[in-house]
Every structure is written in C-alpha cells, then in structure tokens.
Amino acid sequence: MLKLYNTLTSKIEPFEPIKKNHISMYICGPTVYGDIHLGNARPVIFFDVAKRYFKYLGYDVKLVSNITDVDDKIIEKAKELKLNENQLTDLYTKNFIDMTLTLGSVIPDLMPKATEFVPQMIHYIEDLINLGFAYVLPSGVYFRVTKVEDYGVLSKQNMEELNQGVRITLEDEKENPRDFSIWKTSNEGLAFDSPWGKGRPGWHTECAVINHEVFGEEIDIHGGGTDLIFPHHENEIAQTVVHDHHHLARVWMHVGRLEVNQVKMSKSLGNISLVKDLITAFNPLSFRLLMIGHHYRQPINYTDDLMVQFSKEYDKIERALKKAFLMMSLDDISTQQPITQYLEQFEDHMNDDFNIPNVMTLIYELVKLLNKEQDIQMIGRLYQTIKTILDVLGVMPIFKVTESTLDLYRAWNQARSNKDYMRADQLRSELAEQGWM
Ligand SMILES: [Zn+2]
C-alpha cells in the first residue's frame, strides 16, 4: 500500500485518492522571469516521477502546474531588458518548457497562466470582501488572516508566534501585520482594471483561484518546495477554506531544497547554477539521477564532485544496458517479461514515501547481475526489469542499433571463435568506440 508523508498532518499516512482510480495534483509552477536554476528543477523532476509512478500503479492522473506571468520581479526584469512583460514571460515560459523536457519530465496536463485568470481572480477577491475576509486600502486589497480559525494549520504556527518578529513596514495601515496582499494597486508595468483601480493580483490568490477554476473541489495532492509552506501554501489554504468551504488538498507534499555550493565549485566547470549550463557539461538524465538519488524530502548540497559521481553512476547503468540491448538485438529477443520479484521490491520502496535511494540500490544490484549473466533469455528479463523501473524514474536511455553494428558484432564473435585474436581485438575496439562494449 502506498504511503506518503503529509506536511498537513506531519505523518506518513496510507494514501487513498478521493475518487477511485483517479489522482488530482497541483504543483506551484515557476515565476517566469529568468533561466531555471538547478534548485527549481527539483520539483519539476520529482513530481514527474510521482505522476509516472501513480500511472504505473494504474491511476488516471491529472497534473496541473501554473505559470506565474505577472509579478513585481517580472516587471523589474522587463524594464532591465527593455522588453514588455509579455515578451519576457513568453521567452522564459518557452525556456522552462524546453528545460522540463530536456530533464526527462513530461509537460503537465495543464499549465495555466496567471494572466488568463485575472477576471476570475477579481470575482474571487470581491467574494472575499463580501464575506468579510478581505478589506480595501489605497495600496490594495488585503486578506484578514485573524478571521480564519485555524490559520497556521500547515506550517504549524499559531497567530501569536506568527506576529512575533513581523517587521512593521510601510503597509502599517493594515489591520494586522500578517494580513497579506491579494490585490496590489499599481500603474506600473502590466496592470489590470479592477473595482479597486488598476493593479495586479497577489501570488497566493493566483494559485487558490486556479485550483478553484480548474478543479473546483478538494484535490488529492498539492505540492511544491519546502520554501513554499509558509506563507504561500498557508495563504492558499486560508482563502480556499473561507471561499470554497473545503480544504484545498488532502495531502501536501514538499520537496527539500537544493543548495548550490559555490565555494566548492571547480573553476574548470565554471560555477554551474543554471540548468542550461549544466546540460552542456553533463547528460541531463545523470542530473535527474542525482536529484532522485536523494530522498525527496532531504536537502541536497550540490557540488561538482557530486555531479561527476552521479554522471559516472549513470554511465555504468547505461553501458550495461547498452551491451545487453545489443546482445538481445542479435538474438532478436526484445519482448521478455520483467522479473516479478524485483518489481515487487521496487514497489515496496516506492510505496514507502518514494524511497528512491533504496530503488537505486536495487538498480545497482540488478546491473551487477546483468553484467554477469550469460543466458540470453535471462539477460532479456533483467533488461526488461531495469527498463520498467527506469521508465518510471524517467532515466531510461534510448538505444538504436544499426545493421552495420550487428555485423561488426557478428564478425567479432566469428574472429574469436576462429582464434584470430588480432582481428578480434580490432573489431572489439571498433565496438567500444561506438560505446557498445
Ligand atoms: Zn502556488
């Protein structure tokens, strides 16, 4: 049985979807004003693996991830680059999608842009004002946090703790320093007409409204990075509870941070912190392996050494599979059954709150067995077992063997059985050059 850690209850719990055989997921997406950092890639990779595993288990999955294309940071960056906001967000949305695909993830089923939902957000904010949960000031509309009974339910903080250490800022006319902006009055940059003057919606309202519009009911899983628990996710919950009278999501999943250790970065690789730079130096799938090789809730301290280590691990797996693939192509046995016993072990680890590090240990054992195996039927079965697992993790390499490579391999075998060792060596090095040995 699948068990997941739920931030809302701080417990690992058995997972039961709300609707039989169906899983609804919402992941907070990027604010598109720059290139994607290594750390931003972690949720993009992890939640893709989660979706693949749910599908492997037979669930029908709907994954929605928003694009924040209206934000102060976008306005600043557009000014800096002398672009209009739409040009900027189109460019970085495209880059984000390219990087998502390059990292082996599938594009979510829906990627709604915040700007496509502004009229709905305005309605929603009006509702909150009418319900007494929001109030209007010259600087914008604010959500009345003190009126929500269990505010702090996700981040496990009470109002007293929350109010400690809150700096008194320019927004002092707010009723409570914790009240958050759901509409910001502004004429600068991208701004929309509203009953409260020109301005733009707040980020916390964006996700609450998109959930309301796209799902319209409680969903199974809401996810993001741990840095989003407070205030973003807490504020999404507060609005949904008072506006829609249901909880936003049953399970809250959060992936740990990835820190880039700049100090230890070697000069030769040039301080990689962007995905687009990393993929010029390494196979993107070996980076994906690094990301999932650490438990999703643990932080990762990224260094070049760590990347080189995972790159070597990935090469080892790839080489073993490639050799097996060639041998299977020669014998034309491509449709072997995977070995149930190992798939059961794989499922046990995955069901244990996505213990992918344990899955990796299993893969290394299977690769060892594959390298030693002589029987071609068994090679086929081990290959198929590893492939089934790697497909779920999204790190399966793709192989293509040409007729000329097969001829080369047959000639090598022939030379060996003829005891023509010089020729065999020569053919072997040709195969090695092509990466088949
Ligand atoms: Zn969000």
Boltz pocket constraint, residues with backbone or C-beta under 6 A from the ligand:
constraints:
  - pocket:
      binder: B
      contacts: [[A, 27], [A, 28], [A, 29], [A, 203], [A, 207], [A, 232], [A, 236]]
      max_distance: 6.0
